[in-house]
């Protein structure tokens, strides 16, 4: 019987990346671009910090996709509520990560939930951190309804995918996962 368990890899990744990723997001939150200088989203600059965040997001998406496939192939998804919700969370995260990866510019309010996720994965069982993560997700969703993002197709796509992620986070809280 083969067991798929690379949690140690995911734990190490989160512990080593949580500080640089969050510093990048907080920097972007404090120093946003001047949106009035650009007519279209494609004109938004692809900054060094966006490239670095994309680099981190690539490995997050790769891990989630591989983890989901391996758990299905090895039939390691049990009927427990938390196991099902956790798998749903990973599946719901993939389109969000893909949508964020495709954005030229990642505002801090949009990148922060993804980067803060590393903190709650590295520092487990902290309800206050879970609440902070949920608040960041809600602010992220709210930001996609604001100008200039509300008019831009790429950010509207992100808004749609965030609903599934928010649902999974709500279910995790509801079932104490």
VOMI-132186 format. One record per atom (N, C-alpha, C, O): residue in three letters; x, y, z. Coordinates in steps of 0.001 Angstrom, whole numbers, padded with zeros to 6 digits, always signed. Layout:
alaXYZ
...
// end
This chain:
unk+000848-001187+000000
unk+000000+000000+000000
unk+000893+001249+000000
unk+001762+001411+000856
unk+000658+002107-000962
unk+001431+003346-001078
unk+000674+004463-000363
unk-000530+004637-000555
unk+001395+005213+000459
unk+000793+006371+001150
unk+001393+007640+000575
unk+002609+007755+000419
unk+000536+008577+000268
unk+000979+009887-000202
unk+000997+010820+000991
unk-000051+011173+001531
unk+002200+011221+001404
unk+002305+012137+002524
unk+003565+012971+002360
unk+004661+012557+002737
unk+003386+014134+001797
unk+004508+015062+001660
unk+004212+016351+002423
unk+004652+017436+002044
unk+003454+016197+003510
unk+003122+017366+004312
unk+004381+018083+004782
unk+004401+019311+004868
unk+005426+017329+005085
unk+006681+017925+005552
unk+007227+018916+004519
unk+007802+019943+004880
unk+007043+018600+003227
unk+007514+019480+002164
unk+006700+020779+002165
unk+007259+021871+002068
unk+005373+020647+002276
unk+004475+021793+002288
unk+004744+022659+003523
unk+004759+023887+003433
unk+004952+022024+004661
unk+005244+022734+005898
unk+006545+023527+005769
unk+006603+024696+006149
unk+007578+022897+005237
unk+008862+023581+005054
unk+008727+024754+004083
unk+009277+025829+004322
unk+008001+024545+002996
unk+007805+025619+002007
unk+007150+026832+002672
unk+007589+027965+002474
unk+006110+026592+003454
unk+005404+027697+004105
unk+006280+028404+005131
unk+006261+029630+005231
unk+007048+027628+005892
unk+007905+028241+006909
unk+008998+029115+006282
unk+009347+030159+006833
unk+009534+028694+005142
unk+010623+029451+004515
unk+010131+030600+003642
unk+010883+031538+003378
unk+008884+030541+003191
unk+008405+031592+002284
unk+007457+032587+002934
unk+007167+033628+002344
unk+006965+032296+004137
unk+005946+033173+004708
unk+006455+034597+004930
unk+005703+035549+004722
unk+007687+034765+005337
unk+008198+036118+005589
unk+008437+036870+004280
unk+007934+037985+004139
unk+009182+036317+003312
unk+009381+037093+002081
unk+008081+037378+001320
unk+007905+038473+000785
unk+007175+036403+001269
unk+005923+036633+000540
unk+005090+037730+001208
unk+004534+038589+000523
unk+005001+037705+002525
unk+004197+038722+003218
unk+004852+040093+003171
unk+004155+041105+003096
unk+006164+040145+003213
unk+006848+041433+003057
unk+006537+042035+001689
unk+006289+043236+001581
unk+006550+041204+000643
unk+006210+041678-000701
unk+004774+042207-000745
unk+004517+043272-001306
unk+003850+041464-000154
unk+002450+041890-000170
unk+002234+043176+000622
unk+001510+044065+000174
unk+002854+043281+001793
unk+002700+044501+002580
unk+003356+045694+001879
unk+002851+046814+001951
unk+004472+045454+001209
unk+005112+046519+000426
unk+004151+047003-000663
unk+003983+048205-000868
unk+003529+046055-001353
unk+002592+046405-002422
unk+001364+047119-001860
unk+000792+047991-002514
unk+000969+046749-000658
unk-000170+047395-000010
unk+000164+048850+000333
unk-000685+049731+000194
unk+001385+049101+000776
unk+001809+050448+001171
unk+002187+051328-000025
unk+002065+052551+000048
unk+002641+050719-001121
unk+003096+051480-002285
unk+002421+050992-003567
unk+003069+050386-004420
unk+001122+051256-003702
unk+000430+050817-004926
unk+000815+051698-006116
unk+001336+052800-005945
unk+000553+051200-007308
unk+000806+052008-008498
unk-000298+053061-008627
unk-001358+052935-008015
unk-000045+054079-009414
unk-001041+055108-009696
unk-001865+054634-010890
unk-001415+054712-012033
unk-003058+054151-010623
unk-003897+053564-011668
unk-004346+054586-012698
unk-004691+054211-013819
unk-004352+055855-012353
unk-004804+056883-013296
unk-003847+057025-014485
unk-004213+057613-015503
unk-002647+056502-014367
unk-001667+056593-015456
unk-001885+055557-016554
unk-001239+055612-017601
unk-002798+054609-016316
unk-002979+053497-017252
unk-004415+053428-017738
unk-005360+053594-016966
unk-004561+053180-019030
unk-005899+053103-019614
unk-006493+051702-019532
unk-007706+051549-019386
unk-005643+050679-019625
unk-006120+049294-019641
unk-005289+048462-018672
unk-004183+048843-018288
unk-005843+047324-018289
unk-005133+046434-017365
unk-003847+045905-017990
unk-002856+045688-017293
unk-003864+045701-019289
unk-002666+045191-019966
unk-001520+046198-019898
unk-000358+045841-020088
unk-001856+047450-019626
unk-000832+048487-019497
unk-000223+048532-018098
unk+000812+049167-017893
unk-000864+047856-017127
unk-000306+047842-015776
unk+001094+047240-015839
unk+001311+046265-016559
unk+002030+047796-015110
unk+003391+047265-015160
unk+003515+045908-014468
unk+002827+045631-013486
unk+004393+045081-014992
unk+004736+043821-014340
unk+006003+044093-013536
unk+007112+044043-014069
unk+005831+044375-012272
unk+006930+044780-011407
unk+007707+043576-010893
unk+007232+042442-010958
unk+008900+043834-010385
unk+009738+042766-009839
unk+009002+042011-008727
unk+009065+040784-008650
unk+008304+042763-007867
unk+007597+042074-006781
unk+006477+041180-007308
unk+006176+040150-006706
unk+005855+041563-008429
unk+004839+040704-009048
unk+005474+039436-009614
unk+004904+038350-009514
unk+006636+039579-010196
unk+007350+038404-010730
unk+007733+037443-009597
unk+007613+036226-009736
unk+008191+038003-008486
unk+008564+037166-007339
unk+007339+036453-006761
unk+007403+035265-006445
unk+006229+037174-006625
unk+005014+036540-006122
unk+004531+035456-007076
unk+004078+034400-006634
unk+004622+035703-008371
unk+004253+034677-009355
unk+005113+033428-009174
unk+004617+032306-009275
unk+006380+033626-008911
unk+007298+032508-008687
unk+006801+031659-007510
unk+006730+030434-007608
unk+006459+032321-006397
unk+005945+031605-005224
unk+004616+030930-005536
unk+004401+029780-005150
unk+003716+031635-006234
unk+002391+031084-006556
unk+002494+029855-007448
unk+001693+028927-007329
unk+003469+029847-008332
unk+003649+028707-009227
unk+003844+027420-008414
unk+003232+026395-008714
unk+004686+027479-007398
unk+004959+026286-006594
unk+003768+025915-005706
unk+003539+024736-005434
unk+003020+026908-005261
unk+001810+026616-004486
unk+000817+025856-005359
unk+000289+024821-004952
unk+000566+026370-006558
unk-000353+025712-007483
unk+000116+024324-007873
unk-000686+023395-007973
unk+001406+024183-008093
unk+001976+022886-008456
unk+001762+021872-007321
unk+001366+020732-007565
unk+002023+022292-006105
unk+001821+021392-004958
unk+000357+020996-004846
unk+000042+019814-004714
unk-000547+021985-004899
unk-001973+021683-004757
unk-002434+020713-005840
unk-003128+019741-005542
unk-002060+020966-007084
unk-002492+020093-008185
unk-001955+018673-007985
unk-002698+017701-008120
unk-000680+018559-007668
unk-000065+017247-007479
unk-000672+016529-006273
unk-000915+015323-006319
unk-000913+017270-005202
unk-001506+016696-003991
unk-002903+016140-004284
unk-003236+015035-003854
unk-003709+016897-005006
unk-005071+016450-005337
unk-005026+015180-006182
unk-005726+014209-005895
unk-004201+015197-007221
unk-004107+014034-008116
unk-003641+012795-007355
unk-004220+011719-007505
unk-002601+012943-006543
unk-002075+011789-005811
unk-003098+011241-004813
unk-003241+010026-004679
unk-003802+012121-004122
unk-004806+011647-003157
unk-005939+010906-003856
unk-006443+009912-003334
unk-006345+011382-005034
unk-007390+010681-005779
unk-006883+009348-006319
unk-007572+008333-006223
unk-005678+009351-006885
unk-005126+008123-007446
unk-004916+007049-006378
unk-005153+005867-006624
unk-004480+007458-005219
unk-004201+006501-004146
unk-005392+006322-003203
unk-005289+005663-002168
unk-006509+006914-003575
unk-007757+006778-002800
unk-007551+007137-001322
unk-007961+006399-000426
unk-006912+008275-001094
unk-006628+008703+000276
unk-007560+009805+000761
unk-007307+010420+001797
unk-008620+010053+000032
unk-009596+011024+000503
unk-010675+010233+001232
unk-011413+009458+000623
unk-010755+010436+002519
unk-011707+009688+003336
unk-013073+010369+003297
unk-013250+011386+002626
unk-013997+009821+003992
unk-015335+010409+004039
unk-015478+011414+005176
unk-016576+011910+005430
unk-014372+011720+005864
unk-014461+012708+006943
unk-014732+014096+006348
unk-014231+014438+005277
unk-015513+014860+007047
unk-015881+016200+006574
unk-014646+017049+006302
unk-014562+017710+005267
unk-013693+017034+007219
unk-012506+017880+007071
unk-011645+017456+005882
unk-011074+018303+005194
unk-011553+016170+005643
unk-010777+015692+004496
unk-011412+016149+003188
unk-010715+016593+002276
unk-012726+016040+003098
unk-013440+016467+001897
unk-013336+017983+001720
unk-013090+018463+000614
unk-013522+018731+002799
unk-013447+020196+002729
unk-012042+020654+002386
unk-011874+021594+001609
unk-011031+020010+002947
unk-009641+020355+002635
unk-009347+020123+001153
unk-008679+020934+000512
unk-009843+019024+000621
unk-009649+018746-000809
unk-010394+019784-001639
unk-009868+020270-002640
unk-011613+020126-001232
unk-012379+021172-001918
unk-011618+022495-001870
unk-011593+023232-002855
unk-010999+022798-000731
unk-010208+024030-000588
unk-009047+024042-001588
unk-008787+025064-002223
unk-008361+022926-001726
unk-007265+022844-002688
unk-007776+022998-004119
unk-007171+023705-004925
unk-008881+022340-004430
unk-009456+022445-005781
unk-009918+023881-006049
unk-009689+024409-007137
unk-010563+024514-005068
unk-011035+025893-005223
unk-009882+026885-005321
unk-010025+027949-005925
unk-008744+026543-004732
unk-007580+027442-004764
unk-006908+027489-006131
unk-006338+028514-006505
unk-006970+026403-006870
unk-006267+026361-008156
unk-006717+027445-009137
unk-005857+028118-009706
unk-008028+027651-009367
unk-008409+028733-010282
unk-008057+030120-009746
unk-007781+031035-010522
unk-008065+030276-008423
unk-007675+031562-007834
unk-006194+031820-008107
unk-005815+032910-008536
unk-005369+030816-007856
unk-003927+030959-008099
unk-003670+031229-009581
unk-002857+032087-009926
unk-004358+030502-010452
unk-004206+030708-011895
unk-004617+032127-012287
unk-003922+032783-013063
unk-005740+032601-011754
unk-006204+033962-012069
unk-005203+035003-011582
unk-004928+035978-012281
unk-004660+034801-010390
unk-003682+035747-009854
unk-002382+035695-010657
unk-001730+036717-010871
unk-002021+034508-011090
unk-000789+034335-011867
unk-000868+035090-013190
unk+000151+035555-013702
unk-002057+035212-013739
unk-002243+035844-015040
unk-002338+037360-014972
unk-002304+038023-016009
unk-002454+037923-013778
unk-002559+039377-013647
unk-001197+040024-013848
unk-000188+039539-013336
unk-001173+041125-014599
unk+000074+041876-014742
unk+000471+042501-013415
unk+001636+042479-013020
unk-000523+043056-012739
unk-000253+043755-011492
unk-001094+043136-010385
unk-002308+042990-010522
unk-000439+042777-009292
unk-001111+042220-008122
unk-001144+043276-007019
unk-000137+043482-006341
unk-002273+043943-006829
unk-002348+044895-005713
unk-002137+044163-004390
unk-002440+042975-004279
unk-001624+044862-003402
unk-001364+044249-002100
unk-002594+043622-001479
unk-002508+042553-000876
unk-003743+044278-001618
unk-004975+043753-001024
unk-005389+042436-001685
unk-006095+041633-001076
unk-004958+042216-002909
unk-005288+040974-003612
unk-004238+039886-003353
unk-004581+038706-003279
unk-002984+040266-003216
unk-001939+039260-002987
unk-001853+038818-001519
unk-001386+037716-001229
unk-002296+039662-000616
unk-002129+039386+000815
unk-002789+038093+001304
unk-002158+037375+002080
unk-004009+037751+000903
unk-004579+036489+001404
unk-003754+035264+001007
unk-003572+034348+001808
unk-003267+035253-000209
unk-002471+034114-000681
unk-001157+034015+000085
unk-000730+032919+000449
unk-000524+035141+000327
unk+000746+035101+001046
unk+000534+034834+002535
unk+001352+034168+003169
unk-000559+035350+003091
unk-000834+035113+004511
unk-001232+033659+004763
unk-001108+033161+005882
unk-001700+032996+003738
unk-002047+031578+003858
unk-000829+030770+004331
unk-000972+029795+005069
unk+000366+031184+003898
unk+001586+030503+004347
unk+001749+030604+005860
unk+002241+029674+006498
unk+001337+031728+006430
unk+001441+031922+007879
unk+000515+030942+008606
unk+000924+030303+009575
unk-000739+030824+008137
unk-001659+029931+008852
unk-001317+028461+008632
unk-001691+027606+009434
unk-000599+028166+007535
unk-000143+026784+007340
unk+001084+026483+008195
unk+001248+025361+008673
unk+001941+027474+008387
unk+003154+027268+009185
unk+002854+027321+010678
unk+003475+026605+011464
unk+001908+028165+011071
unk+001536+028300+012484
unk+000110+027777+012608
unk-000855+028532+012493
unk-000003+026503+012838
unk-001311+025823+012839
unk-002099+026067+014127
unk-001558+026461+015161
unk-003403+025814+014013
unk-004323+025847+015157
unk-004310+027177+015910
unk-004272+027214+017140
unk-004342+028260+015145
unk-004422+029580+015752
unk-005682+030263+015226
unk-005674+030808+014122
unk-006753+030237+015999
unk-008008+030845+015528
unk-007856+032311+015129
unk-008482+032752+014165
unk-007038+033070+015851
unk-006881+034490+015516
unk-006261+034645+014121
unk-006664+035527+013364
unk-005294+033804+013779
unk-004699+033868+012439
unk-005708+033436+011372
unk-005719+033977+010266
unk-006547+032467+011707
unk-007601+032052+010774
unk-008572+033197+010511
unk-008995+033404+009374
unk-008928+033940+011555
unk-009830+035078+011384
unk-009176+036176+010540
unk-009816+036774+009676
unk-007901+036428+010802
unk-007185+037444+010020
unk-007145+037041+008548
unk-007373+037869+007667
unk-006855+035776+008288
unk-006843+035259+006907
unk-008211+035454+006244
unk-008286+035878+005091
unk-009274+035151+006959
unk-010621+035308+006412
unk-010925+036778+006116
unk-011534+037099+005095
unk-010503+037652+007001
unk-010699+039095+006777
unk-009928+039541+005539
unk-010452+040305+004729
unk-008694+039076+005383
unk-007916+039417+004187
unk-008616+038921+002925
unk-008654+039623+001915
unk-009173+037704+002984
unk-009905+037172+001829
unk-011126+038030+001503
unk-011397+038310+000335
unk-011852+038441+002526
unk-013036+039277+002299
unk-012647+040641+001718
unk-013324+041149+000824
unk-011561+041234+002222
unk-011080+042498+001655
unk-010643+042317+000202
unk-010872+043185-000640
unk-010021+041193-000073
unk-009597+040884-001443
unk-010821+040823-002354
unk-010837+041422-003430
unk-011837+040098-001914
unk-013071+039998-002712
unk-013700+041374-002887
unk-014141+041718-003983
unk-013746+042157-001827
unk-014302+043513-001889
unk-013527+044369-002897
unk-014126+045121-003666
unk-012213+044254-002891
unk-011385+045050-003801
unk-011705+044763-005263
unk-011618+045660-006102
unk-012071+043536-005573
unk-012370+043203-006976
unk-013660+043854-007460
unk-013914+043905-008663
unk-014480+044353-006531
unk-015700+045069-006895
unk-015461+046576-007035
unk-016352+047308-007464
unk-014255+047039-006671
unk-013943+048468-006690
unk-013231+048850-007984
unk-012666+048010-008685
unk-013280+050149-008273
unk-012582+050656-009457
unk-011088+050739-009155
unk-010733+051048-008018
unk-010224+050490-010078
unk-010482+050191-011480
unk-010741+048704-011754
unk-011037+048332-012889
unk-010634+047860-010735
unk-010685+046405-010946
unk-012051+045897-011407
unk-012125+044912-012142
unk-013122+046548-010990
unk-014468+046076-011330
unk-014703+046030-012836
unk-015494+045217-013314
unk-014025+046892-013582
unk-014226+046960-015034
unk-013292+046031-015814
unk-013478+045829-017014
unk-012314+045480-015150
unk-011256+044747-015856
unk-011536+043248-015827
unk-011725+042650-014768
unk-011557+042659-017020
unk-011928+041252-017193
unk-011118+040312-016302
unk-011691+039416-015682
unk-009810+040495-016226
unk-008950+039596-015456
unk-009274+039623-013964
unk-009220+038594-013291
unk-009608+040799-013458
unk-009961+040921-012037
unk-011376+040410-011779
unk-011658+039885-010702
unk-012271+040559-012766
unk-013622+039988-012623
unk-013543+038466-012585
unk-014296+037823-011854
unk-012631+037886-013373
unk-012429+036424-013348
unk-011953+036000-011960
unk-012427+035004-011412
unk-011032+036746-011406
unk-010549+036454-010057
unk-011706+036537-009059
unk-011822+035691-008173
unk-012556+037546-009199
unk-013705+037714-008300
unk-014594+036473-008313
unk-015053+036017-007266
unk-014832+035934-009506
unk-015684+034738-009616
unk-015048+033533-008931
unk-015738+032771-008255
unk-013749+033353-009099
unk-013082+032186-008508
unk-012970+032311-006988
unk-012941+031305-006280
unk-012908+033534-006494
unk-012791+033741-005043
unk-014017+033255-004277
unk-013896+032885-003110
unk-015198+033246-004906
unk-016401+032785-004212
unk-016249+031333-003754
unk-016668+030982-002651
unk-015652+030492-004599
unk-015456+029083-004230
unk-014455+028952-003080
unk-014635+028144-002169
unk-013406+029757-003143
unk-012401+029727-002075
unk-013015+030201-000753
unk-012786+029592+000291
unk-013785+031275-000798
unk-014457+031760+000413
unk-015409+030709+000977
unk-015519+030556+002194
unk-016095+029986+000097
unk-016993+028916+000542
unk-016210+027837+001276
unk-016649+027350+002318
unk-015051+027459+000736
unk-014250+026417+001389
unk-013733+026890+002741
unk-013697+026112+003694
unk-013331+028155+002839
unk-012846+028686+004118
unk-013985+028756+005132
unk-013789+028454+006309
unk-015169+029150+004682
unk-016346+029166+005560
unk-016638+027759+006076
unk-016896+027571+007265
unk-016597+026762+005174
unk-016863+025381+005589
unk-015806+024857+006558
unk-016127+024115+007486
unk-014550+025238+006346
unk-013483+024840+007270
unk-013753+025390+008670
unk-013555+024701+009671
unk-014203+026632+008722
unk-014537+027224+010023
unk-015755+026571+010645
unk-015789+026328+011851
unk-016754+026287+009824
unk-017991+025680+010299
unk-017759+024294+010894
unk-018359+023936+011907
unk-016879+023514+010252
unk-016592+022149+010704
unk-015320+022061+011562
unk-014862+020964+011879
unk-014756+023204+011931
unk-013543+023262+012762
unk-012401+022440+012191
unk-011768+021654+012896
unk-012148+022631+010908
unk-011057+021884+010239
unk-009745+022628+010351
unk-008723+022156+009852
// end
